[in-house]
Amino acid sequence: MKHVVKVLIFVLVLSLFCGCGKADTAKVADKNGDGKLTCTLEVRCDTLLDSLDKLPAEKVGLIPENGLILTATEVEFSGGDSVFDVFRKVLREEKIHFEYVDASAYDSVYIEGIGNLYEFDCGPQSGWMFSVNDVYPGLGCSTYTLADGDAIVFSYTCDLGADLGAEKVDE
Amino acid sequence: MNKDAFSGFHPAVNLAFFVAALGMTMFIQQPVYLLISMISGCAYLLYLQGKKGFLRQVGYLAPILILMAIMNPMFNHEGVTVLWYLHNDNPVTVEAICFGLASAVMMGASIVWFNCCNTVFTSDKIIYLFGRVIPALSLLISMTLRFVPQFKNFLQSVLRTQKAMHKPENTKEKLQQALSAFSATVSWAMEQSIISADSMKSRGYGVQGRTAFSIYTFEKRDGIALGILALLCAGAAFPHLFGQMGFAYYPSLTGELLGPVQILAYLCYGGMCNLPLIIDVMEDRKWNALRSKI
């Protein structure tokens, strides 16, 4: 009996370790067949242009006139990359400030601020959201795996996505 | 310990000063104000306690404050001036470092001022000032404040006695001794509370029409000191109320630091924070001058 329990524990631990491995770098289909996986990344805060009065005074100067923090940029990525992998790579290259925290309860990261514009800067329901091909997936950006040709847009919302036309995510 | 001249002023003056100094230290985040407060607080504590006492009371603060200043940029990454990136791609910014430093200085200054306050604002002054307004509470506060050192002293004396009777040989015995000493101290404290309650009752605590003895009189110099304090305090606080001294740490360090209004406010604040020290030094000079004539 004791022996069986030992074996069982060993198997369990082993399976745990297997679970820890990096997510399978699944083959992502190369849609246009040019041998590269590309996506575009854009960061915008144009919803803030209409509610500058709600921002703290010292933050108003941070907002670009056209509301674009990063104009749509084409990026190469490797199979299995998440939205966040592309995001951190590009924003560091472009020297755009951002801050995130690990939201381990959701097994993802949470973007607190981009370009010093933070969550809650424009009221209690404001913060950053991302869409892929104009769809708000309602997932953490490090759990969403990219496909070839995806268009990622990070945008600032002042009321939980309603001003971006994002559908409310069911709980 | 040095008995300073400011302690000899009326308790109301003492209270007004410490409320003003602590309040402004804790609520104003302007960097120059924080520096002024920190430096004057340290200078006053140094005067009150001497070099040794000063180091004993606030020496432990230095590493804590440095740690605080380092911790902030590790966990807070806001700010436009990126210095370098952490291993997880979050940036370390100048603004976060400055904010960490400012909050560390604020905390340090508050602790230093509280230390000064403890030395100057003794429990008889608490009773005197609040005895009429909130008799039960002020008595409770002064008894509680007295209880902590008393408890510590008794515990130490029990431990010393035990050690004299039998020196513990191993950790287990040490632990046993410490535990029994603690339990003895706790039961002593309970007994004490009952005894003091009985003693208070037999001396007529709570009987109508009793007054507390005190030797404080509000003299002319107290009035003058209070007036100067109010004036300086207003000079230091008004520019803030009218938004002249706004200072933001995030997203970039912004705020007028060296305009004429600001410099005037600094002078007022510096004068306010150093009022007790100025009084003390003036009194010392007078004393020395008079003595040398004899």
Boltz contact constraints between the chains, C-beta under 6 A:
constraints:
  - contact:
      token1: [A, 58]
      token2: [B, 248]
      max_distance: 6.0
  - contact:
      token1: [A, 58]
      token2: [B, 254]
      max_distance: 6.0
  - contact:
      token1: [A, 88]
      token2: [B, 89]
      max_distance: 6.0
  - contact:
      token1: [A, 99]
      token2: [B, 77]
      max_distance: 6.0
  - contact:
      token1: [A, 99]
      token2: [B, 90]
      max_distance: 6.0
  - contact:
      token1: [A, 116]
      token2: [B, 80]
      max_distance: 6.0
  - contact:
      token1: [A, 116]
      token2: [B, 251]
      max_distance: 6.0
